[in-house]
Amino acid sequence: MNDIKSNTGLTSPENAYVDPVAVRDNCRYYLSKHLIKALNHLPTLNNPVMLDMGCGSGVPTTILANHFEGKVFAVDTDIRALTLLRRKIARQKFASAITICRKSVFDMDFTPQTFDLIIAEGLLNVIGFENGLKLADQVLKNQGYLIIHDEEGESEAKQEILARYHYQIIQRFTLDEKVWWNDFYSHLNSRIEAGNAPHKQELFQNDLAEIALYREKPALFRSVYYILRKATPH
Ligand SMILES: C[S@@+](CC[C@H](N)C(=O)[O-])C[C@H]1O[C@@H](n2cnc3c(N)ncnc32)[C@H](O)[C@@H]1O
């Protein structure tokens, strides 16, 4: 695993400060260890074909490319996030390992049963748990692995959905509000506070609102990793 700085698209503290996408990306790497913990529950995968659904600026994508010697397809609609991912790919050894697909996950046209491993971090809480699971299921191989990082809550309903789609829960663990502060929001907050660019409030409006919400209702930010195996063909 490369270190946090070498994995990002940041070139200097000045650039880091004026591009909110790059700032978030940089801070997002502090959460890497939790995906690595999830990946460590999987067996060795030989040259896997992998999919990162809702990849954003590709923090999980680059972790996958570092962790396994295989191919990663990274799907998202966000042009600014994907531009940053493209920059990161160009600066790293990932060029042949990562393919960026700028499209909605609802428009994916991969052949059924293409992937050995799929990850979806922070996507299913946007598009719906069952919607996301159904999309992943269409392109995941039988006996393939799926890692979902989702907001906490509706645990029983989610387990019922997973059972209905024949997914075995290999492991599940929670990131509590303290983890979110220590491994993400404290860094984001310090980075914004340290900068002195004009229009700071405007530039980081969304991030500052998120930090304010965290301070008000930290429990809302708890999240869960599900490490899953597609148990039976259907
Ligand atoms: C919370 S971010 C997580 C990004 C990345 N997975 C990570 O963990 O750093 C959610 C991402 O889902 C993407 N997204 C939301 N709806 C999508 C859709 N229908 N198709 C593709 N991407 C989508 C957003 O653009 C955003 O980048």
The ligand as an SDF file (V2000), in Angstrom:
LIG
                    3D

 27 29  0  0  0  0  0  0  0  0999 V2000
  -20.2160    9.0200   -0.8820 C   0  0  0  0  0  0  0  0  0  0  0  0
  -19.5250    9.0250   -2.4930 S   0  0  0  0  0  0  0  0  0  0  0  0
  -18.4170    7.6460   -2.3120 C   0  0  0  0  0  0  0  0  0  0  0  0
  -17.2960    7.6630   -3.3100 C   0  0  0  0  0  0  0  0  0  0  0  0
  -16.3120    6.4950   -3.1800 C   0  0  0  0  0  0  0  0  0  0  0  0
  -16.9890    5.2180   -3.3020 N   0  0  0  0  0  0  0  0  0  0  0  0
  -15.5980    6.5330   -1.8470 C   0  0  0  0  0  0  0  0  0  0  0  0
  -15.8970    5.6950   -0.9930 O   0  0  0  0  0  0  0  0  0  0  0  0
  -14.7370    7.4000   -1.6680 O   0  0  0  0  0  0  0  0  0  0  0  0
  -20.8420    8.3400   -3.4740 C   0  0  0  0  0  0  0  0  0  0  0  0
  -20.5130    8.2860   -4.9450 C   0  0  0  0  0  0  0  0  0  0  0  0
  -21.5730    7.6310   -5.6280 O   0  0  0  0  0  0  0  0  0  0  0  0
  -21.7050    8.2630   -6.8930 C   0  0  0  0  0  0  0  0  0  0  0  0
  -23.0380    7.9400   -7.4360 N   0  0  0  0  0  0  0  0  0  0  0  0
  -24.2620    8.2540   -6.9330 C   0  0  0  0  0  0  0  0  0  0  0  0
  -25.2400    7.7740   -7.7410 N   0  0  0  0  0  0  0  0  0  0  0  0
  -24.6060    7.1430   -8.7770 C   0  0  0  0  0  0  0  0  0  0  0  0
  -25.0630    6.4490   -9.9150 C   0  0  0  0  0  0  0  0  0  0  0  0
  -26.3600    6.2920  -10.1670 N   0  0  0  0  0  0  0  0  0  0  0  0
  -24.1480    5.9230  -10.7580 N   0  0  0  0  0  0  0  0  0  0  0  0
  -22.8180    6.0570  -10.5150 C   0  0  0  0  0  0  0  0  0  0  0  0
  -22.3260    6.7090   -9.4240 N   0  0  0  0  0  0  0  0  0  0  0  0
  -23.2040    7.2450   -8.5710 C   0  0  0  0  0  0  0  0  0  0  0  0
  -21.4990    9.7330   -6.6020 C   0  0  0  0  0  0  0  0  0  0  0  0
  -21.1700   10.4550   -7.7730 O   0  0  0  0  0  0  0  0  0  0  0  0
  -20.3550    9.6620   -5.5890 C   0  0  0  0  0  0  0  0  0  0  0  0
  -19.1110    9.7560   -6.2260 O   0  0  0  0  0  0  0  0  0  0  0  0
  1  2  1  0
  2  3  1  0
  2 10  1  0
  3  4  1  0
  4  5  1  0
  5  6  1  0
  5  7  1  0
  7  8  2  0
  7  9  1  0
 10 11  1  0
 11 12  1  0
 11 26  1  0
 12 13  1  0
 13 14  1  0
 13 24  1  0
 14 15  1  0
 14 23  1  0
 15 16  2  0
 16 17  1  0
 17 18  1  0
 17 23  2  0
 18 19  1  0
 18 20  2  0
 20 21  1  0
 21 22  2  0
 22 23  1  0
 24 25  1  0
 24 26  1  0
 26 27  1  0
M  CHG  2   2   1   9  -1
M  END
$$$$
